[in-house]
Amino acid sequence: MSFLEKIRTDKNFEDNSRQKTESLSRIKAVVAQKTGIDKVIEAGDCAVAFAGSKDNMKLLLELSIYKCGNNKRFLYASLDDGVSWQEDDFESAAEFEAAIADYIAERLGRTVKTVTVIDKGKVVFETYYLDADEWVLLSSETVNGKMASFLAKKLKISGESTETYTPVAE
C-alpha cells in the first residue's frame, strides 16, 4: 500500500468511526430522553446494550458502515433480536436515528411478546407489551405473498416469544 493510499484509508477509518460514534451518541440521548433511562452497557466499538447485564446483554445495538455502488457510505444498525435498519432507506440520518431510538424506547423496561402467524399466503408479525396484566398491541406488520409464507413455514418462524427488557442496573 502506498503512502497516499494509507493516508486515505486512515482518513476513511476516522470518518467512519466518528460517524458511528456520533450517531450512537444521538440514539442513546433520544432513548434516555424518551424513557428516563440513561444507563447502558458499552459493548465494544460502536455497540451498546440498553437492557440486561454484562453477561446477558439485551437490546444490543451495533452500528457499522457499508458502501453503496456509488461508493457513498451509509450507516447500518442491527439489534440482537434480528431487526436492522439501513440509513439509505430513510430521508435523512435524523430519521434513521429516530426510528432506531423509537424501537428501543418502546421496548426498554417492558415485557414484550412477539407473535408470528402464517395464514393463507401471508405472514403476520404482531408485537405486544404487557401493561397491568393486559397485552397491548405495539405494532403489526403483514407480509403478503406465497413465497413469504413458504419461507416462514420452512424456517419455522411461526409462534410466539416473550422477552423482558430490564434496564441496565447501576
C-alpha positions as CSV (number, residue, x, y, z in Angstrom):
1,M,0.0,0.0,0.0
2,S,1.4,3.4,-1.0
3,F,1.7,6.2,1.5
4,L,-1.1,8.1,-0.2
5,E,-3.4,5.0,0.0
6,K,-2.6,4.6,3.7
7,I,-3.5,8.3,4.4
8,R,-6.8,7.9,2.5
9,T,-7.6,4.7,4.3
10,D,-6.8,6.2,7.7
11,K,-8.9,9.2,6.9
12,N,-11.9,7.0,5.9
13,F,-11.5,4.9,9.1
14,E,-11.5,8.1,11.2
15,D,-14.5,9.4,9.3
16,N,-16.4,6.1,9.7
17,S,-15.6,5.8,13.3
18,R,-16.7,9.4,14.0
19,Q,-19.9,8.9,12.0
20,K,-20.8,5.8,14.0
21,T,-19.8,7.2,17.4
22,E,-21.8,10.5,16.9
23,S,-24.9,8.6,15.6
24,L,-24.8,6.2,18.6
25,S,-24.5,9.1,21.0
26,R,-27.5,10.8,19.5
27,I,-29.5,7.5,19.6
28,K,-28.6,7.0,23.3
29,A,-29.6,10.6,24.1
30,V,-33.0,10.2,22.5
31,V,-33.7,6.8,24.2
32,A,-32.7,8.4,27.6
33,Q,-35.0,11.4,26.9
34,K,-38.0,9.2,25.9
35,T,-37.6,6.6,28.7
36,G,-35.8,8.4,31.5
37,I,-33.3,5.5,31.5
38,D,-29.7,6.6,30.6
39,K,-27.7,3.6,31.8
40,V,-26.2,1.4,29.1
41,I,-23.5,-1.2,28.7
42,E,-20.8,-0.2,26.3
43,A,-20.1,-3.4,24.3
44,G,-17.2,-2.6,22.1
45,D,-16.6,-0.4,19.1
46,C,-19.9,1.3,18.3
47,A,-22.1,-1.3,20.2
48,V,-24.2,-0.7,23.2
49,A,-26.8,-2.7,25.2
50,F,-29.7,-0.8,26.6
51,A,-31.0,-3.7,28.8
52,G,-29.8,-6.7,30.6
53,S,-26.4,-7.3,32.2
54,K,-22.8,-7.6,31.0
55,D,-23.3,-11.4,31.0
56,N,-26.7,-11.2,29.3
57,M,-27.0,-8.1,27.1
58,K,-30.3,-7.3,25.5
59,L,-31.4,-4.6,23.1
60,L,-27.8,-4.8,21.9
61,L,-27.4,-2.2,19.1
62,E,-24.4,-2.3,16.8
63,L,-23.6,0.3,14.1
64,S,-21.4,-0.3,11.1
65,I,-20.7,1.4,7.8
66,Y,-21.4,0.0,4.3
67,K,-20.8,1.3,0.8
68,C,-23.3,1.5,-2.0
69,G,-22.4,1.1,-5.6
70,N,-21.7,4.8,-6.0
71,N,-19.1,4.5,-3.2
72,K,-21.2,6.5,-0.8
73,R,-21.1,5.4,2.8
74,F,-24.1,4.7,4.9
75,L,-24.8,3.5,8.5
76,Y,-26.2,0.1,9.1
77,A,-27.8,-0.7,12.5
78,S,-28.7,-4.1,13.9
79,L,-30.2,-5.3,17.2
80,D,-29.7,-8.6,18.8
81,D,-33.3,-9.5,18.1
82,G,-32.7,-9.6,14.3
83,V,-34.1,-6.2,13.5
84,S,-32.0,-3.9,11.3
85,W,-32.0,-0.5,9.6
86,Q,-30.2,0.9,6.7
87,E,-29.6,4.7,6.7
88,D,-30.3,5.0,2.9
89,D,-33.8,3.7,3.5
90,F,-34.6,7.0,5.2
91,E,-34.8,10.6,4.0
92,S,-32.1,11.7,6.5
93,A,-29.7,10.4,9.1
94,A,-32.0,12.0,11.7
95,E,-35.0,9.9,10.6
96,F,-32.8,6.8,10.6
97,E,-31.7,7.5,14.2
98,A,-35.2,8.4,15.3
99,A,-36.6,5.1,14.0
100,I,-33.9,3.1,16.0
101,A,-34.4,5.2,19.2
102,D,-38.2,4.8,19.0
103,Y,-37.9,1.0,18.5
104,I,-35.6,0.7,21.6
105,A,-37.6,3.1,23.7
106,E,-40.9,1.2,23.1
107,R,-39.3,-2.0,24.5
108,L,-37.0,-0.8,27.2
109,G,-38.3,-1.6,30.7
110,R,-41.2,-3.7,29.3
111,T,-42.1,-7.3,28.8
112,V,-42.7,-7.7,25.0
113,K,-44.4,-10.6,23.2
114,T,-43.9,-11.2,19.5
115,V,-46.5,-13.3,17.7
116,T,-45.9,-14.6,14.2
117,V,-48.8,-16.2,12.3
118,I,-48.7,-17.8,8.9
119,D,-52.1,-17.7,7.3
120,K,-53.2,-18.2,3.7
121,G,-50.3,-16.7,1.7
122,K,-49.4,-14.1,4.3
123,V,-47.2,-13.8,7.4
124,V,-48.4,-11.5,10.2
125,F,-46.0,-10.2,12.8
126,E,-47.6,-8.6,15.9
127,T,-45.8,-7.2,18.9
128,Y,-47.4,-6.5,22.2
129,Y,-46.2,-5.1,25.6
130,L,-47.5,-6.1,29.0
131,D,-49.3,-3.4,30.8
132,A,-51.0,-4.2,34.2
133,D,-51.6,-7.9,33.2
134,E,-53.0,-6.9,29.8
135,W,-51.2,-7.3,26.4
136,V,-51.3,-4.0,24.4
137,L,-50.6,-4.0,20.7
138,L,-47.4,-2.2,20.0
139,S,-47.1,-2.9,16.2
140,S,-48.5,-5.1,13.5
141,E,-47.0,-5.9,10.1
142,T,-48.2,-8.2,7.4
143,V,-46.1,-9.6,4.6
144,N,-48.3,-10.9,1.7
145,G,-47.1,-13.5,-0.8
146,K,-46.9,-17.2,-1.2
147,M,-43.1,-17.1,-1.1
148,A,-43.0,-15.3,2.2
149,S,-45.5,-17.8,3.6
150,F,-43.5,-20.7,2.2
151,L,-40.2,-19.4,3.7
152,A,-41.8,-18.7,7.1
153,K,-43.1,-22.3,7.2
154,K,-39.7,-23.7,6.1
155,L,-37.8,-21.6,8.6
156,K,-40.4,-22.5,11.3
157,I,-40.8,-18.9,12.4
158,S,-44.5,-19.1,13.4
159,G,-45.4,-19.0,17.1
160,E,-44.7,-16.6,19.9
161,S,-41.9,-15.4,22.1
162,T,-41.7,-13.2,25.1
163,E,-38.8,-11.1,26.3
164,T,-38.4,-8.8,29.3
165,Y,-36.1,-5.9,28.7
166,T,-34.9,-4.9,32.2
167,P,-32.9,-1.7,32.2
168,V,-29.2,-1.9,33.0
169,A,-28.6,-1.8,36.7
170,E,-26.2,0.6,38.4
